[in-house]
């Protein structure tokens, strides 16, 4: 007798291979559409500068992990080692760049071994974004808690594109592959009993509020055939500025500093989640013997102050913003 399928039950649909029906129960993030340039427009890279300023200020220093608990030294050393091995300082910047430009991104944490399976288990952090070919789906329960995060992507095998849909729940993972027009599903128990993904999203890009002004400036510039003067933010030029000029630049970048401080809330919340994912990987997969220490391990996060530490750091910081925006 055929098993009855509840079309409101996402897990049941995925297990039955009804992936398209299951997708309808998810929220798929709608990325910001590409701008359609008018013929008279001269594109100006203000969007890049706005995103670059937030990025440079938010992660001007790598996120620092701080051990807050006692008698958990070995567990903290292992966690910090995995964090450094994944090059999280670089991943954080790439992730922020994806979020600021595309309004959604995610990090997937997976355990793996090198070709020698007898070696130690490591952790890889994979950045998921529209630019990287990922569609990100989320599903929350009736209490607003994250129930599932799914990733839709394609892989080229023998010059043929193969579609995948991987859905991560706390206790099970569904790996769905579309072959010859039919979805095949493989389910596996989730060894860490936690969704191994941190999901970042924001309603609009950082420049959405001023987009109309940017477009007007582009049109006016194109009509007059005048190019916008780009200031010289080279280190030599900035170091030669007077103190009053540096103070004026600080005021000029105050909105970017405030924007970065506002973003810290989201990034701190997700960094805390990522630490908990790594802790779950350690205690359930990598070093089960450290489970008692991991349970007691408390880790703090230090982003540092987005504002410059002192006036003398302004030239270096502005140079970073300028070159990060690709305007050099």
N, C-alpha and C positions, 0 to 999 in steps of 0.2 A: 504494500500500500504506500503510495507516495506521501511523503511528509508534507504537512501543511506549511506554507511559507507565509510568515507575517511580513507584509511589505512595509511595515513601519519599524521592523527590527533590522538594523543595519548589519549586525553580525550574521544573522540568518541569511540575508541576501548575499553577503560576501562569501559565506561558506557554500552557498548554492551556485556560485558562479554568476550571479545576476549583478554584475558590477555597475552597469549603467543605472539600474534601479537603485542600487545602494548610493551612488553618487548624488542622487536627488535629495538624499537625507542630510547631506553635508552642506556646509557653507564654503564656497570656493571664493578665495579672495580675488576681487576685481582690481587689477593693477591700473595705475594711472595710464590713460591712453597717450600714445605719442602725439606730440603737437603737430598740427597741420600748419605749415608756414605759408603765409600769403606771399604772393609774388613780389610785393614791394618791401618785404621784411628783410632786414639784415640781422641774422641771429647773433645775439650777444650772450656770452656764457655766464650770465648772472646766476643762473640756476646752479651751475657747477661751483661758483664761488660761495653761494649760500650753503650748499651741502658740505663743501670743503671746510668752511669755517667752523661749522658745527662738529664735523669729524675731527679736525685738528685740535679743537678745544676739549672735546669729550675724552679723546684718547691721546692727549699730548704725552701722557705717561701710561705704560701698561698697567692694567688692573692688578692690584696687589692683594694676594691672599694672606689672611692673618689667622693664625691658630688661636682660638679663644678658650679652648678646653685644656685640661691637664691630663697627663698620662695617656696622651694620644699621639705622641711624637712620631711613631712609626707609620701610623695610618696617614697622618698629615704629610709626611715625607713622600709616601707613595702617591697620594692625591696630587701633591704639587708637582711631582715628577711627571705624572700623566698630563697635567695641565701644560707644562713646559714642552713635553714631547709633541703635543698637538699644535704647538706654536700659536697658542690662543691669543697672544698679543696681535699677531697678524690677522688671524681669523676674525677677531673682534672688529678690526678696522674694515675688513672686506664686508663683513656682515652689516656694519653701520652704513657703509656706502650703498649697499643693496637696498637697505631699508629706506634711506633718505631719498633715493631716486625712484624706487619701485613701490614703496609703501608697504611691502611685506617681504619677509625672509624667514628662514628657519635654520637651525643647526641640528643635524642628525648625528648621534653618537653611537658608534658600532664597535664591538670588540673584534679583534682580528689577531692572527698570528702571521709571522713571516713565513716564507716557503718552508722553513724547518718547523713543522708543527709541534716539535718538542720544546720550542723556545717559549719565552714568556708571552702572555697575552697582553696585547696593547690596545689602545683605544684610538679610533680615527674620528675626527670631527669633519663632517661633510656639510658644506654650505649649500642650502637649498634656496633657489631664487628663480624668478621668471627668466632672467638673463642666462642662467645655467640650464634652462630647459625644464624646470620643474613647475607644475601646478600644485599649489598647496591647498589641501582641504582640511577643514576643522569641523568637529561636531561636539557640542556641549550637551550635558544632561539638563533636566528641568530645573536644576539648582544653579545652573550657570558654570558648572565645573567641566573641565575639558575631559571628554569621554574618549575621543579618538583624534589623531592627526594622521592624515594620509598624504602620500606623495605620488603624483602621476608624472611619468617621464617615459622617454623612449631610448632604446639602445640599438645601435646599428650592428647587426650580425649578418655576415656574408652579404654585405651590400643591401640588407633588408632591414627596415625599421621595425622593431618589436616594441609594442606598448606594454608598460608595466603600471600597476596600481598597488602600492604597498600601504596597508592600513595598520597603524600601531595602536593597540589598546593596552591597558595595564597588564592584562594577563595573557593576551594572545596577539600574534602578528599574522596578518593575512598577506601572502605574496601572490598577487594575481598577474597572470601573463596572458596576453591576447595572441593566440596562434591560429592562423587560417580563419580569422574572423570570429573565433570563439574564445571566451575567457576561461582559463584554467586557474584554479585556486589551490594553493598549498598553505596550510595553517601550521604554525609552530607556537609552542608555549613561549611567552616572554620571560626569559630567565631572570630579569631584574625586577619584574613586577612593577614597572614604572614606564610610562611613555618616554622613550629615549630621544625626545625632540623638544627643543625650546623654540617657541613660535613668537616672532616679533611682527607687530603690525601697527600702522598709524593711519588715521583717516585720510590725510592729505600729505602731499610733499611739503617740505619746509618753505617753499616759495609760493605756495598756492595763493596766499593772501595778497601777494604783490604781483601775481602773474599778469594781470591786466595792465599794470604800470610798465612792466618789462616789455610787453607787446607794443604798447604805445610808443615807448622809447625806440624800439626797433624800427617801427614804421617811420617815425620822425627822422631817425638817423638815415634810413634808406632814402627818404625823399630829398634830404639835403646833401646826400652823398658824403656826409662827414663820418669819420670813424671815431668811436669813443676812445678817448685817451685812457690808456691803461697805465696806472701808476707803476713806478719802478720800485718793486719790493725786494730788490736784491740786498743781500746782507750789507754790502758796502754803503749803499744809499741809505738804508735804514739806520745804520750805526752813525751816520753823519747828521741825523735829524737832531734838532734841539729838543730839550725836555718838553717845551710847550707843544711841539709838533707830535711828540710821542703821546702826550696826554690826549691830544685831539684824536689820534688814531685809536686810543683805548676807548674813548667815548663812541667813536665810529663803530667799533666792534662789540660794544656792550650788548646789542640785541643778540648777537651770535653767542655771547657768553651766557646770557639768560636762557637762550634756546637750548644750549648744551646742558645747563643745570636742570632744565625741565626734562630732558631726555634721560638724565641719570636715573630717574625713578623707574622707567621701563627697563633700562639695561641692568640696573642693580637687581631688580626682581628676577630677570632672566638669568643673570649670573648666579644668583642663589639657586635657581632651579637646576642650572647646569652642574653646579657643585653636588647637588643631591643626586643627579643622574650618575655622575662619576662615582660617588660614594656607593650607590647601588651596584654599579658594575664591579667595584672592588670587592664588596662583601658577598656578592653572589656568583661572580665569575673569576675575577683575577686573583684575589687573595681572600679566600673564604675564612682562613685562619684569623684574619684581622676584623672579622665581623663585630666582635664585642667592642673593639676600639672605634670602629666606624660608627657604631651606634651612639657612642659618647662624644664623637668628634664634632666640634662646633667651629665653623669657619666664617670669618668676617671678610668683607670686601671693602677695599679702599680704592676709589676712583681718583682721588686727588681733587683739588680745586680747579674747575675749568678756567678760572681767571688766572692770569700770569702771576707767578710767585712774587715778582718785583718788576719795577719799571724797566730794568735792564734786559728782561727776557722778551720784551715786546718785539724787537727786530727779528729774533729767531722765530718767534711764534708766527708773525705775519709772513715771513718768508715761507714757512711750512704751509700756511693757508694758500698763499699765492701759487706755489708749485704743485700743491695737491689738486688745485682746481684745473691744472693743465693749461694755464694761461701764459706760461713762460715762453 
